[in-house]
Amino acid sequence: MAAKKKQERVRDFDDYLVKALKDPELASEYLNAAMADGDIRVFLMALGDVAKAVGMSKIAAATELDRANIYRAVSDAGNPLISTVAAILDTIGLRLTTELIHKEVSVIEPPSRVLAFETRAGMQAAFQPIGGVYEAPGIEVNEYGLQVPSTAPAANQELALAA
């Protein structure tokens, strides 16, 4: 007679999830993954899972919210205030944070030909206040008192042209 195979006991997934989400690090990763989905309903349902793991009664007592309101807030049809979400997360020991969506930060390359006075030191030296008017190489005051581009290069204006 063949030996009987011992059948593994299959646990209910919800019970397993509640037990696993008691770990704050796992709960944090679970919520981050839900937030990365992009659908706020997914995040709210995940927050509900974590809230169940911590205990709805504990969260209700700490946040001074009614348990029914918490269940409603973390359902897929919920539309909680950010203060409600923050209070629930605070009770759990977590908080909302932000991060850049785009990992690349574009850097504007400086032009290969720049005027010497366009450097920081050159700008500070070039713009000297004189009677409430700022003078700069290439800028002059016309007969109406308006600052306009100079038609002739200033004597002290140096051009640093990259070859």
Beta strands, then each sheet from edge to edge (+ up, - down):
strand 1: 113-115
strand 2: 128-130
strand 3: 133-135
strand 4: 139-141
strand 5: 147-149
strand 6: 159-161
sheet 1: 1+ 6-
sheet 2: 2+ 3-
sheet 3: 4+ 5-
end
